[in-house]
Amino acid sequence: MTTSPSNDSGRKPHEYELRSLEVGADLPRYTDWLMSDFRPYLRGRTIEVGAGIGTIARRYINDVDEAVLVEPARNLYERLALDLHSHANAHPLNGTLQDVFGTTTNGVAVTEGTFDTAIMVNVLEHIDEDEAVLRLLFRLLKPGGSLLIFVPAMPFLYGTLDERVGHVRRYTRPSLTHVMETAGFAMTSIRYFDLLGMLPWFVTGRVLRQPVVSSGPAVFYDRYVVPLCRVVDAATRPRVGKNLVAVAHKR
């Protein structure tokens, strides 16, 4: 599952293709798994950066008072606005975080110290200046507010799948901790995620050098492999994994 890149990786924001996001939307078990770490912190006024077509937002929209959904790609924003129009507490905004920071649009304020939670799922790895974006989120959060981050991990896994969707980097636990703490956050928790998923990602992106994961194998993985992955991760608390899940807070 990926969201729209915010750098100059060769694909303009308004041209971002829907395909990889639509595949991600068909992975309910995987999405519910990653959200299990975040759900206790989703409350009050929430901002999601790189909301895509709302795959993540739909999982928490009924649990928060207000969801400000920031999406730079015009085609994704239009789909997002259409799909969530029935939720009165959902406020999609078209632009980057830098575009909307400090503004009020249609009564929706993106101003300092007004959010309880910020969430980025498969977004930070697209951004050249990741620390700068985290600093903006730090300013937007109230004291005690939570930052929820999900990113790809293990740089040696970087291959054609990462290139295709515009990943600038893959993180390690120390590198993600460093950039979050440098931006001002105090870490609440951070862990590697999806140990077993490293092998198919490596084979597909590094060995076979395939540019995409087709929907058939992705749905199979979600239906039959993800339940096993959850059991393995829970039993082993792995020191490596395909992704990282991090929760931090503003003191």
Protein Blocks (a to p, Z undefined) as FASTA:
>chain_A
ZZddfbdnhpafklpcfklmmmmmmmmklmmmmmmmmmmmggcjaddehklnommmmmmm
mmpfbdcdddfblklmmmmmmmmmmpmkbccdeddfklmgopaeehiacdehiafbdcde
hklmmpmblmlmmmmmmmmpcghiacdddddehjklgcfklmmnopabdcdfklmmmmmm
mnopacfbdcdehkllmmmmmmmmmmnopabdcfklmmmmmmmmmmmmmmmmmmnopabd
fbdcdddddZZ
